[in-house]
Amino acid sequence: MPASPSTARVINDRLALRLLQQRGPLTAGQLKQLTGLSRPTVADLVERLSAAGLITVVGESDQQRRGPNARLYGIAADRAQLAALDVRTDGVTVTVADLLGRELARAGAPIGTDTATGPAVEQAVALVEQAVRRGRAERLHTLTVGAPGLIDPATGELRDSTGLPVWHRRLVTVLQRRLPGTRVVVENETNLAALAEQRDGAARGRDTFVLLWLGGGTGAAVILDGTLRRGASGGAGEIGFLPVPGTPGLPSATDCEGGFHRLASAPAVVDLAAAHGIAGHGPGVPQARGAEGAADLVRRAARLAAGTATAVADGTAPGGLQEQAADTERAARFLDALADRIALGVASVAAVLDPGCVVLGGEIGQAGGDALAARVEQRVARLSPLRTEVRAGVLGGAAVLRGALLTARDSAQEDLVTPPGAVPDSPSGQGR
């Protein structure tokens, strides 16, 4: 069935806005060429978007001709503001930006595990309000919250998940009450990281891949044929519960410690590094067991294993060739052991989904770089007949905040171009 005129206009407007986001200011002629639309259709959409305050004339092209066709149109960055909130078990980070994605303010704060629910929620909400004020976001259209755990695909709400603080679930309700004019969207953190890696990172140009999150915990995001797949209950990608060899027991419905999480989460990586003689900075310094601590160990091991002068130059390898050779060998063995573990998860994903590409995301995936990714790919090739390329994520832990901001921008623009009374499409990768 052909689209109605109003639906066609919305589709054309969104296409034009997407091109302006990706390529920067364009003339009407360039929009015509890139969209394949007729000249009158482009003229109409330029007039509509200008009247709605979504685009504005930002200059003229460097071509010789003058007049309306030479005007450069760009996104009206101040038409609305956006916010992204990365919620972790031990703290929050928020950023406020304009419609072009330019950062207006950023703030972050730890929230102790012993903090009561009420004070924890108040601390997180106050941080968001502070960032909004500092960014002078008078028209905050959309706030996207990236959180660990299950997001109900029907309601878009964060479900009760064992092991997560109670304040996570209360936070969204309080944000909606304290920001009444703002759309609050909740999404799983790993799904947001996958969106960011697809738009700006290691998965650019791929419409089918899996992102394996390796950070404080483990998770996976599944994107098939350009669509994020959540599963019937929103639990697609809960790879931490995957039963794997090498753990003392099996996972349960309430505990993933017997699953893949036991092998590849940050505390597990720190323990594995210690077992291979990979120590933290300085003698007697306790090794941090969070994502950043584990990532630091993996990063330095990857440099040492590469056998480059970098490790010596930046002080990560002690002096003396013999001692350096021993450190290099220990680092290589550690990365080999870590790759053995990660390959179990990647091979399982490949056997079920055959995505062709798996991105090692999160702080640990980024820290391992090509050295870790290549080792995992070699092992998966021995475990599975399905060819699977393994890439290192390039955005690390920052991918969650970046993905949340991209999701907020998409949501705001789709809403702003939808005519009053029309039912907008549900933004890809979002709950409400």
C-alpha positions as CSV (number, residue, x, y, z in Angstrom):
1,M,0.0,0.0,0.0
2,P,1.5,3.4,-1.0
3,A,2.2,5.9,1.8
4,S,-0.3,8.7,2.4
5,P,0.9,12.2,1.4
6,S,1.4,13.1,5.1
7,T,3.4,9.9,5.8
8,A,5.5,10.5,2.7
9,R,6.3,14.1,3.8
10,V,7.4,12.8,7.3
11,I,9.6,10.2,5.6
12,N,11.2,12.8,3.3
13,D,11.7,15.2,6.2
14,R,13.4,12.6,8.3
15,L,15.6,11.6,5.4
16,A,16.7,15.2,4.8
17,L,17.5,15.7,8.5
18,R,19.5,12.5,8.6
19,L,21.6,13.7,5.7
20,L,22.2,17.1,7.2
21,Q,23.3,15.4,10.5
22,Q,25.7,13.1,8.6
23,R,27.1,15.4,6.0
24,G,26.7,18.9,7.4
25,P,25.1,21.9,5.6
26,L,23.7,21.2,2.1
27,T,22.1,23.2,-0.6
28,A,18.6,22.3,-2.0
29,G,20.3,21.0,-5.1
30,Q,22.5,18.7,-3.1
31,L,19.5,17.4,-1.1
32,K,17.8,16.7,-4.4
33,Q,20.8,14.7,-5.6
34,L,21.3,12.8,-2.4
35,T,17.6,11.9,-1.8
36,G,16.5,11.4,-5.4
37,L,13.4,13.5,-4.8
38,S,12.1,16.0,-7.3
39,R,13.0,19.7,-7.2
40,P,9.4,20.7,-6.1
41,T,9.4,18.0,-3.3
42,V,12.8,19.2,-2.0
43,A,11.6,22.8,-2.1
44,D,8.5,21.9,-0.1
45,L,10.5,20.0,2.6
46,V,13.0,22.8,2.9
47,E,10.1,25.2,3.5
48,R,8.4,22.9,6.0
49,L,11.6,22.2,8.0
50,S,12.5,25.9,8.0
51,A,9.0,26.9,9.2
52,A,9.3,24.3,12.0
53,G,12.6,25.8,13.1
54,L,14.5,22.6,12.4
55,I,16.8,23.9,9.7
56,T,18.1,27.4,8.9
57,V,20.3,29.1,6.3
58,V,23.9,28.9,7.5
59,G,25.6,30.4,4.5
60,E,26.1,30.0,0.8
61,S,27.8,27.4,-1.3
62,D,31.2,28.2,-2.8
63,Q,29.7,27.8,-6.3
64,Q,29.6,30.8,-8.6
65,R,25.8,30.9,-8.9
66,R,23.7,33.0,-6.5
67,G,20.1,33.0,-5.4
68,P,18.0,30.5,-3.5
69,N,19.8,27.4,-5.0
70,A,23.1,28.5,-3.5
71,R,21.8,28.7,0.1
72,L,23.3,26.2,2.6
73,Y,20.8,24.7,5.0
74,G,21.9,23.2,8.3
75,I,20.4,21.8,11.4
76,A,19.0,24.5,13.8
77,A,21.1,23.3,16.7
78,D,19.2,25.3,19.3
79,R,15.7,24.1,18.3
80,A,15.8,21.6,21.2
81,Q,18.3,20.2,23.7
82,L,19.0,16.6,24.5
83,A,20.4,14.7,27.5
84,A,22.0,11.3,28.0
85,L,22.4,9.5,31.3
86,D,24.7,6.5,31.8
87,V,23.6,4.7,34.9
88,R,26.1,2.2,36.4
89,T,25.9,0.2,39.6
90,D,28.4,2.6,41.2
91,G,27.5,6.0,39.8
92,V,26.1,8.1,37.0
93,T,27.3,10.3,34.2
94,V,25.2,12.8,32.3
95,T,25.8,14.9,29.2
96,V,23.6,17.7,27.7
97,A,23.9,18.5,24.0
98,D,22.1,20.4,21.2
99,L,20.5,18.9,18.1
100,L,23.9,18.7,16.4
101,G,25.3,16.6,19.2
102,R,27.6,19.4,20.5
103,E,28.1,19.0,24.2
104,L,26.8,21.8,26.4
105,A,27.5,20.3,29.8
106,R,28.7,17.2,31.4
107,A,28.7,15.9,35.0
108,G,29.3,12.7,36.9
109,A,29.4,11.3,40.4
110,P,29.9,8.0,42.2
111,I,27.1,6.5,44.2
112,G,28.2,4.2,46.9
113,T,26.8,0.7,47.1
114,D,25.8,1.4,50.7
115,T,23.8,4.5,49.8
116,A,20.1,4.2,50.6
117,T,17.6,4.2,47.7
118,G,16.1,7.6,48.4
119,P,19.4,9.5,48.7
120,A,20.9,7.6,45.7
121,V,17.9,8.7,43.5
122,E,18.1,12.2,44.7
123,Q,21.8,12.4,44.0
124,A,21.4,11.1,40.5
125,V,18.4,13.4,39.7
126,A,20.2,16.4,41.2
127,L,23.2,15.7,38.9
128,V,20.9,15.7,35.9
129,E,19.2,19.0,36.9
130,Q,22.6,20.6,37.5
131,A,23.9,19.6,34.1
132,V,20.7,20.9,32.5
133,R,21.1,24.3,34.2
134,R,24.8,24.5,33.3
135,G,24.0,23.7,29.7
136,R,21.2,26.3,29.7
137,A,18.9,23.6,28.2
138,E,15.6,25.5,28.4
139,R,14.0,23.2,25.9
140,L,15.1,19.7,27.0
141,H,13.2,17.5,24.6
142,T,14.5,14.0,25.3
143,L,16.6,12.4,28.0
144,T,17.8,8.8,27.2
145,V,18.8,6.7,30.1
146,G,21.2,3.8,29.5
147,A,21.1,1.3,32.3
148,P,22.1,-2.3,33.0
149,G,19.4,-5.0,33.2
150,L,16.3,-5.9,31.3
151,I,14.1,-3.3,29.5
152,D,10.5,-4.5,29.1
153,P,9.9,-4.3,25.3
154,A,6.2,-3.6,25.8
155,T,6.4,-0.8,28.4
156,G,10.0,0.4,28.0
157,E,10.5,0.2,31.8
158,L,13.5,-1.2,33.6
159,R,12.6,-4.6,35.0
160,D,13.5,-5.9,38.4
161,S,16.9,-7.6,38.0
162,T,18.7,-9.5,40.7
163,G,22.0,-7.8,41.7
164,L,21.1,-4.3,40.5
165,P,20.4,-1.5,43.0
166,V,16.8,-0.7,43.7
167,W,17.5,3.0,43.0
168,H,17.9,2.2,39.3
169,R,14.2,1.4,38.9
170,R,13.0,4.3,41.0
171,L,15.2,6.8,39.1
172,V,13.2,6.9,35.9
173,T,9.9,7.6,37.7
174,V,11.5,10.5,39.6
175,L,13.1,11.9,36.5
176,Q,9.8,11.9,34.7
177,R,8.2,13.8,37.6
178,R,11.0,16.3,37.9
179,L,11.3,16.9,34.2
180,P,7.6,17.1,33.2
181,G,8.2,18.6,29.7
182,T,10.9,16.1,28.8
183,R,10.5,12.7,27.1
184,V,12.4,10.1,29.2
185,V,13.5,7.0,27.3
186,V,15.1,4.0,28.9
187,E,17.4,1.5,27.0
188,N,19.8,-1.3,27.9
189,E,23.4,0.0,28.1
190,T,24.8,-2.6,25.8
191,N,22.2,-1.9,23.1
192,L,23.2,1.8,23.2
193,A,26.8,0.9,23.0
194,A,26.1,-1.2,19.9
195,L,24.3,1.7,18.3
196,A,27.3,4.0,18.9
197,E,29.8,1.5,17.5
198,Q,27.6,1.1,14.5
199,R,27.3,4.8,13.8
200,D,30.8,6.0,14.9
201,G,32.9,3.0,15.7
202,A,34.1,-0.5,14.9
203,A,30.8,-1.7,13.3
204,R,30.4,1.3,10.9
205,G,28.9,0.1,7.7
206,R,27.5,-3.2,9.1
207,D,23.8,-3.9,9.4
208,T,24.3,-7.3,11.0
209,F,26.7,-7.8,14.0
210,V,26.8,-8.6,17.7
211,L,28.5,-6.4,20.3
212,L,29.9,-8.4,23.2
213,W,30.2,-6.0,26.2
214,L,33.2,-6.6,28.3
215,G,33.2,-4.2,31.2
216,G,32.2,-4.4,34.9
217,G,29.8,-7.2,33.7
218,T,29.1,-8.9,30.4
219,G,26.3,-8.6,27.9
220,A,25.6,-8.6,24.2
221,A,23.6,-6.6,21.8
222,V,22.1,-8.2,18.7
223,I,21.6,-6.2,15.5
224,L,20.3,-8.2,12.5
225,D,19.5,-6.7,9.2
226,G,19.8,-3.2,10.7
227,T,17.3,-3.9,13.5
228,L,18.0,-4.3,17.2
229,R,16.6,-7.6,18.5
230,R,15.4,-7.6,22.1
231,G,13.7,-11.0,22.3
232,A,10.3,-11.8,23.7
233,S,11.1,-10.5,27.2
234,G,13.8,-8.0,26.4
235,G,16.5,-10.4,27.5
236,A,18.2,-11.1,24.2
237,G,22.0,-10.8,24.8
238,E,22.0,-11.7,28.5
239,I,25.2,-13.7,27.8
240,G,26.4,-13.5,31.4
241,F,24.0,-16.4,32.1
242,L,25.4,-18.5,29.3
243,P,26.6,-21.9,30.8
244,V,30.2,-22.4,29.8
245,P,33.0,-24.8,30.8
246,G,35.6,-23.5,33.3
247,T,33.2,-22.3,36.0
248,P,32.7,-24.1,39.4
249,G,29.0,-24.5,38.8
250,L,26.1,-23.5,36.6
251,P,24.2,-20.2,36.5
252,S,20.7,-19.9,38.0
253,A,17.7,-17.8,37.3
254,T,18.9,-15.4,40.0
255,D,22.7,-15.6,39.7
256,C,25.0,-15.4,36.7
257,E,28.1,-16.2,38.7
258,G,28.2,-19.8,37.2
259,G,27.9,-18.5,33.7
260,F,30.0,-16.6,31.2
261,H,30.0,-13.6,33.6
262,R,32.3,-15.7,35.9
263,L,34.9,-15.9,33.2
264,A,34.9,-12.5,31.5
265,S,33.6,-9.8,33.9
266,A,36.1,-7.2,35.3
267,P,36.7,-9.0,38.6
268,A,37.4,-12.3,36.7
269,V,39.8,-10.5,34.3
270,V,41.7,-9.0,37.3
271,D,42.0,-12.4,39.0
272,L,43.2,-13.9,35.7
273,A,45.8,-11.2,35.3
274,A,47.1,-11.8,38.9
275,A,47.4,-15.5,38.2
276,H,49.7,-14.7,35.3
277,G,51.8,-12.2,37.2
278,I,50.3,-9.1,35.6
279,A,50.2,-6.6,38.5
280,G,48.7,-3.1,38.9
281,H,50.8,0.1,38.9
282,G,53.5,0.1,41.5
283,P,54.5,-2.5,44.2
284,G,51.9,-3.1,46.8
285,V,49.2,-1.3,44.9
286,P,45.9,-3.2,45.2
287,Q,44.4,-4.0,41.8
288,A,41.1,-2.2,41.1
289,R,38.4,-4.8,40.3
290,G,36.1,-2.5,38.3
291,A,36.0,-2.0,34.6
292,E,38.7,0.6,34.5
293,G,41.1,-1.4,36.6
294,A,40.7,-4.5,34.5
295,A,41.0,-2.5,31.3
296,D,44.3,-1.0,32.5
297,L,45.7,-4.5,33.0
298,V,44.6,-5.7,29.6
299,R,45.8,-2.5,27.9
300,R,49.3,-2.8,29.3
301,A,49.4,-6.6,28.6
302,A,48.5,-5.9,25.0
303,R,51.3,-3.4,24.7
304,L,53.8,-5.8,26.3
305,A,52.7,-8.8,24.2
306,A,53.2,-6.8,21.0
307,G,56.9,-6.6,21.9
308,T,57.1,-3.0,20.9
309,A,59.2,-0.2,22.4
310,T,56.0,1.5,23.5
311,A,55.9,-0.6,26.7
312,V,59.4,0.5,27.7
313,A,58.9,4.1,26.7
314,D,55.8,4.7,28.7
315,G,57.2,2.9,31.8
316,T,54.9,-0.2,31.7
317,A,57.9,-2.5,31.3
318,P,60.8,-2.6,33.8
319,G,64.3,-2.0,32.5
320,G,66.6,-4.9,31.4
321,L,66.1,-6.9,28.3
322,Q,65.8,-10.3,30.1
323,E,63.2,-9.0,32.5
324,Q,61.3,-7.3,29.6
325,A,61.3,-10.6,27.7
326,A,59.8,-12.3,30.8
327,D,57.1,-9.6,31.1
328,T,56.3,-9.9,27.4
329,E,55.9,-13.7,27.8
330,R,53.6,-13.4,30.8
331,A,51.5,-10.8,29.0
332,A,51.1,-13.0,26.0
333,R,50.1,-16.0,28.1
334,F,47.5,-13.8,30.0
335,L,46.0,-12.5,26.7
336,D,45.9,-16.1,25.4
337,A,44.0,-17.3,28.5
338,L,41.6,-14.3,28.3
339,A,41.0,-15.0,24.6
340,D,40.3,-18.6,25.4
341,R,37.5,-17.5,27.7
342,I,36.0,-14.8,25.5
343,A,36.0,-17.2,22.5
344,L,33.6,-19.4,24.3
345,G,31.0,-16.6,24.3
346,V,31.8,-15.5,20.8
347,A,31.5,-19.1,19.4
348,S,28.2,-19.6,21.1
349,V,26.9,-16.4,19.6
350,A,28.1,-17.4,16.2
351,A,26.5,-20.9,16.4
352,V,23.1,-19.4,17.2
353,L,23.0,-16.2,15.2
354,D,25.8,-16.4,12.6
355,P,26.3,-12.6,12.6
356,G,29.6,-12.6,10.6
357,C,31.1,-10.0,12.9
358,V,31.4,-9.6,16.7
359,V,32.7,-6.4,18.2
360,L,34.4,-6.7,21.6
361,G,33.0,-3.6,23.3
362,G,33.2,-2.0,26.7
363,E,36.3,-0.9,28.5
364,I,38.0,-4.3,28.3
365,G,37.2,-4.9,24.7
366,Q,38.7,-1.5,23.7
367,A,41.7,-2.0,25.9
368,G,42.6,-5.4,24.3
369,G,42.6,-3.8,20.9
370,D,43.7,-5.8,17.8
371,A,46.0,-8.0,19.9
372,L,43.0,-9.5,21.9
373,A,40.6,-9.4,19.0
374,A,42.9,-11.4,16.7
375,R,43.5,-14.0,19.4
376,V,39.7,-14.4,19.9
377,E,39.1,-14.7,16.1
378,Q,41.7,-17.4,15.8
379,R,40.2,-19.5,18.5
380,V,36.6,-19.0,17.2
381,A,37.8,-20.3,13.8
382,R,38.9,-23.5,15.5
383,L,35.6,-23.8,17.5
384,S,33.1,-23.0,14.8
385,P,32.7,-23.6,11.0
386,L,31.0,-20.2,10.7
387,R,33.4,-17.5,9.7
388,T,33.2,-14.8,12.3
389,E,35.3,-11.6,12.1
390,V,36.2,-10.2,15.6
391,R,36.9,-6.5,15.9
392,A,38.0,-4.4,18.9
393,G,35.5,-1.7,19.9
394,V,36.9,1.8,19.6
395,L,34.5,3.7,21.9
396,G,35.0,1.6,25.1
397,G,32.8,2.6,28.1
398,A,32.0,6.0,26.4
399,A,29.9,4.1,23.9
400,V,26.9,4.0,26.3
401,L,26.7,7.8,26.7
402,R,27.3,8.3,23.0
403,G,24.6,5.8,22.0
404,A,22.2,7.4,24.5
405,L,22.8,10.8,22.9
406,L,22.3,9.5,19.4
407,T,19.1,7.8,20.5
408,A,17.8,11.0,22.1
409,R,18.6,13.0,18.9
410,D,16.8,10.5,16.7
411,S,13.8,10.5,19.0
412,A,13.6,14.3,19.2
413,Q,13.9,14.8,15.4
414,E,11.3,12.1,14.6
415,D,8.9,13.7,17.0
416,L,9.6,17.3,15.8
417,V,8.8,16.4,12.1
418,T,5.7,14.4,12.9
419,P,2.5,16.5,12.2
420,P,0.1,17.1,15.1
421,G,-2.4,14.2,15.4
422,A,-0.2,11.7,13.5
423,V,1.2,8.6,15.3
424,P,5.0,8.6,15.0
425,D,7.0,5.5,14.4
426,S,8.5,4.1,17.6
427,P,12.2,5.2,17.4
428,S,14.6,2.4,16.7
429,G,16.3,1.0,19.7
430,Q,14.1,2.8,22.3
431,G,11.5,2.1,24.9
432,R,9.1,4.6,26.4
